[in-house]
Amino acid sequence: MTEISESELLGRVPAALFIGGEWRSSSDNSTLDVTDPSTGDVIKTIASGTPADAKAAMDAASAAFPEWSATPARVRGEILRRAFDLLQERSNEFALLMTLEMGKPLAESRGEVTYGGEFLRWFSEEAVRVHGRYGANPEGTGRMIVSQHPVGPCYLITPWNFPLAMATRKIAPALAAGCTLIIKPAELTPLTTLFFARLLEEAGVPAGVVNVLTTSDSVGVSEPIISDSRLRKLSFTGSTAVGQKLLAQAAGGVLRTSMELGGNAPFVVFDDADLDKAVEGAIAAKFRNIGQACTAANRFIVQRSIAEEFARRVTERVQKFGVGRGTESDVTIGPLIDDRAVAKATRLVDDALERGADLRTGGKAIDRAGTFYEATVLSDVAAGSEILREEIFGPVLAIVPFDTEADAVRIANDTEFGLVSYVFTQDLARGQRMIEKLETGMMGLNVGVVSNAAAPFGGWKMSGLGREGGAEGIHEYLQTKYTLTPNPFS
């Protein structure tokens, strides 16, 4: 884990597309600039893929599939394990690279390296645990064999907010299952994926199994891949609006799809909660990754009798946050990803204030280089405020008071999204009732962070389809075959 300068690290990151085991320029030599959101400066210029490059990547993934799918599971698992070990050795490099291109504080980037690496380790172990079954049919006339097989070439589209973990969460199960893939990282944060592809190459992933397509033309390069009859799986993490469009496109080829989409997470605090733990959970659930996470708590639904004390305590904590470039020491809040994110936070906060919310701290963009927004706490946010309907994706904590448990459930479920919820209560029976009543695919009961490589990550309603991680994660890349054979004793 040696230290490395920013310029030296950026010099090690490939600037080319990775197709068929080769690093190459785009077909028309077009490029895109990657900027540091804390300064607005261009930190690297890389290849911008075209539809022709997309076809080449599809050709490579399709050609590599027969051999990779036939590779023993133990071999695939050992390659993933080598990738995990290499990532641990280079954790400082990956952490710094994520901070440079995405803006999060170094401490959080180091946490993402740990989290992202766990998908490599977990699925290196799951590769050899793909099971089928064998048994007599009920009539006794034959024997049923149920087996699992890799679904085929996959197209993986990752977001900008967790550049490493979102890549490993998709790549690791695909490789473990025996699938080949094309991955398209977000235009805003493509460098980590390129750097990771080089690591996979070193770990022994064969040519054509993993292909990386960076581009400023997401729609243009995605269309020929999704419409290609050889593609069998589409996995996307991002907004619900984009996910809906991709699902419509995927319908033409009846593709297997995994969609991890938007969230509007409720964070419910009852008056019997341990308030110290609730505040700690709130800080983690809201301000991790500068609030730019689909799992970030969006609506803090706090019982009226403790709402004022809760607001006072979280405000006191938030006012101590350090704001600055993620590479600086003692920084809690880095920049938002771009100007659009700042504009959105500004619009949502202004709307809440116009409707009568109380501004406890923050509430505006910071006048400095980069795209910074103050860590903000709002209390007494009125029903109907846009901030309660839209995913904030920024460092804004909005508090809504409630009176009864029924009110809390109603407010929490009053959204088309259902990714994750958080509940703080010391009443075991109440906690069990909330597990049953809250309409989310995940829940944190007296904890503010739920993500884990060994757990199935995914949502209900318009928050998506399928699961990533856990024992369920590899099955998203497998398809089931049933075979009937004659009774061997007849």
Secondary structure by P-SEA (a helix, b strand, c coil): cccccaaaaaaaccccccccccccccccccbbbbbccccccccbbbbbbcaaaaaaaaaaaaaaccccccccaaaaaaaaaaaaaaaaaaaaaaaaaaaaaccccaaaaaaaaaaaaaaaaaaaaacccccccccccccccbbbbbbbbcccbbbbbbbcccccccccccaaaaaaacccbbbbcccccaaaaaaaaaaaaaaccccccbbbbbcccaaaaaaaaaacccccbbbbbccaaaaaaaaaaacccccbbbbbbbbbbbbbbccccaaaaaaaaaaaaccccccccccccccccccccaaaaaaaaaaaaaaaccccccccccccccccccaaaaaaaaaaaaaaaaaccccccccccccccccccccccccccccccccccccccccbbbbbbbccaaaaaaaaaccccccbbbbbcccaaaaaaaaacccccccccccccccccccccccccccccccccccccccccbbbbbbbbccccc
